Amino acid sequence: MSTDDAVTVTSAVLRQWPLPPPGVGKESRGRTVVVGGSTKTPGAVLLSAESALRSGAGKLQVATTRDTATAVAVALPEALVLGLPQTGEGGIDPACADDEELVELVRGAHAALLGVGAVGEPDVRALLESLVPGLGNTVVLDALGLAPVTADATFLHHLRGQAVLTPNLAELAIVLDADPEEVEGDVGAAALELARRSRCTVAAGGGESWVAAPDGRLWRDASGGAGLGVSGSGDVLSGIVTGLCARGADPTQAAVWGVHLHGRAGDRLAASVGRLGFLARELPPEVPAVLAEIEV
């Protein structure tokens, strides 16, 4: 498929592709688990976890470094928080991939977000290379969580498309081993190539966002603008996508809806705060209102 044939995402397009009915209880809207964070970047899991709930997920669980777990639990009273052993760098110790409680948590979730806010590329890669092959649920990889795919494009093939990758443009170039300027010049084509290699849905973007499906379908979303280029914005996006997957959306639908919800939340803040200067932490509270506007 040519990028010229990409579907432009609008509210009208999404109304023709409605999300699964939400049900009446938290279990009916799925279990989300977020695995990541470090002593240096504890806020990333907070942004992603809240975003999953704001997108309608029912039950939230977080696994993060032991030293930050209590603070995360206080900041997220809605979540079960599991503290994990740490490396000297302050990241998650990859040896905990054999921890029965962590394995049960991740396998029991409807959707798992892995790698957000994690540090230490070799450690993150080792953790996921031990943990992910045994999974059969939907997986979302963000930030350093993409490291195993960079090393081996077939890493998620066993999930048969039940996975989403959410790289920023720099990460997209790294995973593809491509020139960053070439990727920035044709983000849609780069997303399609990664989707083809990985057999996963890919959501990537800068000034505009692109979602590519493994079967070659492509969507373009121009919402959001420059204000979304701020620390933590990608953590919010990955959390929204994961929450929608937990609700029962298939990975490609979750990515297309998630990119638009993220962008529209940015549009709302641009109108109320300013085109630049709003914060990533301000995005999640806007998501329910955007959802309501679309689903009217």
N, C-alpha and C positions, 0 to 999 in steps of 0.2 A: 504494500500500500504506500502511495506517495503521501508526503506530509500535506500536500495540497488537498488531499481527500479527507483530512481529519475533520471530525465532527466538532463544531464549536459548542461548548457547554453553556447552556442557559437554564434558567429555572424551568422554562417550558420543556426543554429536553428531559430534565430530571423528573418532571411530573409524569412523563410518559414511561418512566422507568422507576416506579415507586419502590421505596425500601420495604422490606418485609414488615407485616403488622407487628407492633411492639408487644402485644400481650399485656397482661395485667400485673405481673410480679417480676421481681428482679431476676429470678432464674430464667424466666421466659425471654429476657433480653441478653442473656449470655454472661459468661464469666470472662473477664479480661485479666491477663497477667502482664505486668511490665517488669522486665529483668534488665537492670543496668545501673548506671550511676557510679559515683566514686566520691571519695572525700573531697575532691577538687570541684566536682560538678554535680552536687546533690540535687540541684534544682531541675535538671533535665527530666528526671523521672516524675517530679511533681507536675511539670507542665504537661507531659504526655498522659499521665494518669488522670488528671482532672479533665483533660480534653476527651478522653475515652468516655467518662461519665457524662460530660456535657453533650456528647453526640448520641446519648441514649443507652449506652451499655448499662447492664443491670447490676453486676457484681464486680468489684475491683480488688485485685491482689497485686502486691508489689514485692519484688525481691531485690535488695540492694545491699550495699556494704554495711557491715555491722556497726561501724562508728556513726553512720548517718541514719540508721534505721529508726531510731527513736524520734529524731527530729522530723523525719518523713512521716512517721505515723501520727505525730501531733498535727502536722500540717494537713494530713489527709485522714481525718477521722472516719471517713467512709470506707477506708481500705484495711484489709489484712496486710501487714507488712512483715516480711521475713528478713532478718539480718543474716548476711552471709560472710564467711571468712574473707579476709582481705589480703592483697599483696602489699609489699613494701611501698609500692607506688600509690596505694590507696584505691586500687581497683578491686574487682571481684576476683577471688582466687579461682583459677580454672579447675582446681581439684574438686570444687564443690559440685561439679557436674555429676558426681556420683552420690550427692546428698539425696537421700530418699525423699525428704520433705520438699526440696526444690523440684525434683523430678515429678513428684505427684502433683505439685502445684501447676507446673507447666503443662503436663499431659492432661490435666483435668480442665484446663481452660478451653473455651471455644476459640479464642484468638490470643496469641502470644506476641508481644512486642519485645524484641531482643536487641540489645546493644546500645540503646539510647543513653547518652551521657557516660558511656563506659570509657575507660582509659587503658592504655597498654595494648597495642595491636596484637602482639604475640599471645598475650593472656586471653584477650577477647576471642581471638580465633580458636585457641585451644579449647576454651569453654564451649563455644558453639559447635565445634567439630565433634565434641563428645556428646552434647545435649541434643542437637537437632536431628541427627539420623534416626533416633528412636521416636520422633514425633509423627503424628498423623493429622494433627489439627492445623488450623490456619496460622501461618507465621508471617510476621512483618519484621523486616530487618532495616535498621536505620543506623547511620553514622558508622562507627567501627564494627557494628554488626554485619556490615557488608564485606568484611575482610575475608571470610571463607569463600564467598562468591568470587572475589577478586582472584583468589588462589585457584579456584576450581569452579568454572561456570556451571558445572553439572551438580553442584552441591545440593540444590533444592529440587532436583528433578523427581525425587521419590515422592514429593508432595503433589505431583500431578496438577500443577497450576494453583494450588491453594496457598499462595504466598504473594506478598507485595514487597517490593524494594522501594525505598523512599530516599534516593540520593539527592544531595544538592549538586550543583553543576561541577564543582571540584571533585566530589566523590564519584560522580558519573564518569568523568574522564579517567580517574584512577582505576575504577572497576573495568573499564573497557581498554585500559592501557592506550589511551588516545591523547592526542594533542588537545589541551584545554580550549584553545582558540577554535579548533574545529568543532568541538562539542558545543561551545557557546554559539557558534554560527548556525548550527542546525540541531537544536535540542531534540526535536521530534524524531529525527532520524537516529540519533544516538539512543534515545529511549527505546525505539523499536528494535535496534540491534541488541541492546541488553535484554529486552524481553524475549527475543528470539533465542539468545544464547542460554539464558537462565531458565526459560520456560516459566517465568513469573511475570506478574503485572508490575510495571514500573511507573512510578509517579515522580516526575522531576521537573524542575523549573527554576527560572530566575525572574525576569520581568513578566513573563507569562509561563503558564504551567502546561505540561504535556503528560498524558497518561497513555501508555502503550500496553496492549494485551499480548499474550504469547501467540494468539492466533492472527496477529497483524492489525487488529483494529487500533485506531488512534483517535484521541480526543485532545482538543486545545482549549485552554481556559485563560482568558485575559483578565479575570477579576483580581483584585487585591492590590496591585500596583507596587511602587517602590517601597512603601512602608513595611511590607512583609520581609524585606531584607534586613532583619534585625536578629540579634542573638536569641535563640530559643524558639524562633518561628517554626523551624523544621521539627522540633520536638512536639509542638502543638499539632502539626499536620500528621505526623506518624501516630499520635494518640487518637486523633479523630478517625483515621482510617482503621485502626485496630478496634476501636469501639464499634464502628459500623460493621466490621466483620463479626464481632461477638454477637451483634444483634441479629445476624443471619444473612447479611448481604454477602454475595459472592465477592471474591477479592477485587475483581475489576470494577464492579459496581461501587464497592466501598472506596476504591481509589478515586473514581470519577466524582462521586458525591463528596468525598473528603476534600479533594482539591478545591471544589467549588465552595463548600462551607468555609474552608480556611480563607479563601479569597474574599468571599462576601463579608466575613467577619472583619477582614482588613478594610474593606470598603466602608463599613459602618464606622469603624474607628477613625478612618481618614476624614469622614464627614463631621464627627463629633469632637475629635482631638486635633487632627491635623494630618496632612498627607504624610509627613514624617514625624517621628518622635513618639508614637504609641509603642507600648511594650508588649512582648510576647505574652506576658501573664494576663494582659487585658483581652486577648483573643478568645480564650475558652468561654467566658461568660456571654459572649455574643452569639455563640453557636446555636443555642436553643431557639433564639429569636429568628435566626436565618432559617433553621429547619422549619419553624412554624410558617414563615413566609412562603417557602417553597411548597409546603404540603397543604396549603389552604385549598 
